[in-house]
Amino acid sequence: MAGRPPGEGGGVPLGGPGGGESGRGGVPPNYRSHKANGGLSPPANAARRGRTGTTRTTMHRGGGAAPELPAPHCAAPPPPPTAATTPRAPPSACSAPRSRGAPRGGLARGGWAGRRRGRYSVMADSWPRVRRGARRSGRYPTRAAVKTVSDSGTNSGRSTLVKQRPTVFPDLDNDTPRIMLKRIIQTQPQVSPLAPQISKHEETEEAPPELPSKRVSSMVEMQLPDLVPEETSIATFHMTKKRKKLSISEFERAADKRLPQNQAQSMLDSTALARSLRLSLGSLIPPDTVEKRGLLRRPKNRKAIDMEAFEGGVEQNMLKRKAQNYLVDSETASGIPTAMLASDAEIMLSNTELFVQPQFDEQSHNKLSALEPQLSDSKTSAQTSKISDAAQEEARLVGLVSSVGTNEGGTRRYSADLILDHEHVDRMTHVSPKTPANQQEDKQDHSQQSNPMEQLSVLEEVVAGTAEHRASAGYSEHLEKKLTKKAELQITTVEDARVETEMAPSEEEGIAEGSVEHQGSPKAEREIAKGVGAGSLGRHSHAFSSSEKSGMGPLKEAVEQADELEDQVITVELDGPEEEPTVNETEDPESDEVSMKTPTFVRAAAYKPLLSTPRPVKPASPKSPLQPLRAKPIPKSSGATRRKTSKPEVASSLIKKIFSHYVKMPVARDAYKIVEKCCERYFKQLSSDLEAYTNHAGRKTVEMADLEVLMRRQGLVTDKMPLHVLIERYLPLEYRKLLIPVAVSGNKVFPCK
Amino acid sequence: MKRAAPRSTLRRIIKTHKPQLRLATNADLLVHLNFLLFLHRLAEEARTNAFENKSKIIKSEHTIAAAKVILKKSRG
């Protein structure tokens, strides 16, 4: 304690001039002391500690004072009266050592750096002894110096302390405000921007006793007693620590506030996103189920086909044998003794009567009309096709019946039905094979005409069904042979042949990819010209066999059988076009799938012309005897794929790749078919447009300008989006170089314009 | 990863449609560009349709509706 008063005394005089020096100075006396004690360093503090914890307080105070200095407005509770009294006394004394303004300034500076001081105080605990002397003599300066130099180092601080001693105390009387300000500026502690102002506030808050002294810093009060500094020093010490804690805690608090906010926000965001995702995902039938259904379907179909086809085949075999007897006799539709057949049919078919025989022509009409739109619209759902198949089969039955009743009307319907049936059958063959068999059985009463038709339908359906399921290709081939034989034998009516011709072309068209319309029309024309016949049937069978892709073997066999069985002669021409599509079909596995799955609209397009043609053909062709068998069933081109000759197309894999890349979403397989069809139509449009533009320009070659005009008209190239930008964006580098002229060295431009 | 533009195929397609029409050198690249942009528009339209249906997969009906619109747009 002995040492203290001197220190305090020193502090007091310092405080006086300090207080008089400036607001800052005023504060500093106390603060200086505080700071000298605390900020100076640990040594000072340690010394103090020895006595009390005042050092801390002083340090704290000093630290608190420093920040408070510039904020004289901070209201701080007056220092304890004792502290207040003491400082007041010395102020007068402090006026003398004005020369020490510098140190005071430094002290003030140190005061401002109280925060740092606080921190350093802890570190400087090891200096207390070293600093003691300095403290005594010039606490303020030392403190100030330390504070000021705290950044640089304690040693230098000491030296500065010594230097600053003489000028610590501001000379209120002698120093002009200018000088004081100068000192302030010089000694202003480097406030680190990083130092959280929180500590400042904390210091202000926690250093109530210092506040009054700071207010003194408003160049009025210089009466900071030593006691005050002591107390403040002690307090500062504590305060600094508290400040520290507070500062840290404050920082943590702030951080925590931010973190939870962020977390909360993120949580909200995630929930929102999740919600949106859920909404978007929403109600969707998972594709798995669809696929499963599809997978499940197939085995069912196979079994059904096998069983039903076999049954059908057996029946047909039996019918065939019986029909052979009647072949010669049955030129006309109704010629064949129905009794025999009926009896046989009854025996064979009586077992299964799953379907009630529909017998209304009106129904058939309605079904027809219903089927056609179905055809054009439905491309996807198996269910619809199934339904349509069933409906078609019913319609077929009706058609058969109607055909028996009224030749023309019935045949038309029948043909249409058959065509429609084929379409659907091609695509979906779930129950189709079954229904025809059942229908067959149900048609005991029908004439032989209907029987062959049924057989044909069965044959067609079976073939179509088998066509879809390649797994059963072998079996289907076998069936095919049987069916072809029987079918050919059974052909008697022109209507049948006509129907078949219609069906055959339609089948082929449906099967063949891309060239449907072209092939269909020539075939239809030819058929019409020939008057159709069993040859069409044979073709039909050929088509079926080819569609099954069982290779040329079964095709040839079927053909041979057809030749043998059929009395009719089918022109080579008929075979020709048929062969081509069949060849194409066999050679291209994809085409079958594609043809079967896709192109409803292709078939729809094909049907309309076909449907129209039969009508004129029908009246032209009376009931003719069995049509001649084909002369040359064997297709000419074998092995070598002639796909490109029929119609060049952009590789479907490329289209799939590009489309899926642009769409960025999973795409159903059927959608790809539609995209391909769309591309074909697009190319058609494109070529006609380009031709128009080129002709308009009086040229015969399409140039870049024509293409640019096209893109401009399409709205792809605008004033904002020039062509070159599009080229750069979408085409790879190699093409860019070819299209965009670039200047290269040597005064050249490549590609040359 | 884009593949190379099927230049010969494009030429052949246009030749099939319009035998009397000729193509300048590198004009088929612009045709390919046009084709890509067409597919791009088609894909965007189909995607929009699928989103409107709250479907996560592009289905045929989305594509058909998109095709109708885009083909009409691309007529020039």
Interface residues (C-beta under 8 A of the other chain):
Chain A: L279 S280 L281 G282 S283 L284 P287 K379 T380 K644 K647 P648 E649 V650 A651 L654 I655 K657 I658 F659 H661 Y662 V663 K664 M665 P666 V667 A668 D670 A671 K673 I674 V675 K677 C678 C679 R681 Y682 F683 K684 Q685 L686 S687 S688 D689 L690 E691 T694 K700 T701 V702 E703 M704 D706 L707 E708 L710 M711 R713 Q714 G715 L716 L726 I727 Y730 L731 P732 Y735 L738 L739 P751
Chain B: K2 R3 A4 A5 P6 T9 L10 R12 I13 I14 T16 H17 K18 Q20 L21 R22 L23 A24 N26 A27 L29 L30 V31 H32 L33 N34 F35 L36 L37 F38 L39 H40 L42 A43 E44 A46 R47 A50 F51 K54 S55 K56 I57 I58 K59 S60 E61 H62 T63 I64 A67 I70 L71 K73 S74 R75 G76
